[in-house]
Amino acid sequence: MIRRAFVLLLLLALGAIFLDLLLGFVPATELNETARYYAERSAADLGTANITTAIIVTYRGLDTLGEVTVLFLTAAIVGLVLSWGRRSAEGPQRQLLPTGELLTTGKNLLVPLILLLGVYVFVNGHLTPGGGFQGGAILASGILLMLLTDPMKRFSHGMISAVESFSGLVFVGLGLLGVALAGGFLDNRLLPIGTVGELFSAGVIPIIYSFIGLKVGAEFSSMLVNLSETEDS
């Protein structure tokens, strides 16, 4: 009874807080000073047609570094926990039924296209919606399709770790070069800005986004591979 009363009071308190926020909400009619600067100066300062990319990669590059670090820690923890579970598991391996010809044929057709789309998304992240995180997730979806088609397939953990580590080192290295040779961490003016709208523009942003895409794709793939190997034990 006391627990129910406490939960009810908690819900009422939360409801009162959100009601106050709702009643006091006033929609913004114009951009604040920071957002206005991003909207007006991204193309001129950084040469990128995608304002979101300019914010994520350069203006708030330290936030992006934190995001990929959190993703790396998540993948590492998942791998650690699942590897411990595999070592402690006992009994025979579960027998898996063979996949059908339709799924196998679909995998052979779609996986190359999925990987190509992922590369396209993060290479063109400075021009169109998308970028390293989205492209990396698309790459990992190709790995997922391969695992669904052949659950017994084994991927090299060393290769995945090497891609993830190398991409992370290049990402941080470009950021530090921005501090030393340009205007700050991940400053894209290490290379010429070029013409807005062209593929070879926005300085080193396409390179940064490419390695972010590879890093994110490797981290998601690592989690998927660890999960698939746990299912087999």
Stockholm file with secondary structure:
# STOCKHOLM 1.0

chainA/1-233         MIRRAFVLLLLLALGAIFLDLLLGFVPATELNETARYYAERSAADLGTANITTAIIVTYRGLDTLGEVTVLFLTAAIVGLVLSWGRRSAEGPQRQLLPTGELLTTGKNLLVPLILLLGVYVFVNGHLTPGGGFQGGAILASGILLMLLTDPMKRFSHGMISAVESFSGLVFVGLGLLGVALAGGFLDNRLLPIGTVGELFSAGVIPIIYSFIGLKVGAEFSSMLVNLSETEDS
#=GR chainA/1-233 SS CHHHHHHHHHHHHHHHHHHHHHHTCCCCSSCCHHHHHHHHHHHHHHCCSCHHHIIIIIITHHHHHHHHHHHHHHHHHHHHHHHHHHHHCCSCCCCCCCCCHHHHHHHHHHHHHHHHHHHHHHHTTTTSSCCHHHHHHHHHHHHHHHHHHCTTCCCCHHHHHHHHHHHHHHHHHHHHHHHHHSSSTTCSTTSCCCCTTSSSCSTTHHHHHHHHHHHHHHHHHHHHHHHHHHHTC
#=GC SS_cons         CHHHHHHHHHHHHHHHHHHHHHHTCCCCSSCCHHHHHHHHHHHHHHCCSCHHHIIIIIITHHHHHHHHHHHHHHHHHHHHHHHHHHHHCCSCCCCCCCCCHHHHHHHHHHHHHHHHHHHHHHHTTTTSSCCHHHHHHHHHHHHHHHHHHCTTCCCCHHHHHHHHHHHHHHHHHHHHHHHHHSSSTTCSTTSCCCCTTSSSCSTTHHHHHHHHHHHHHHHHHHHHHHHHHHHTC
//
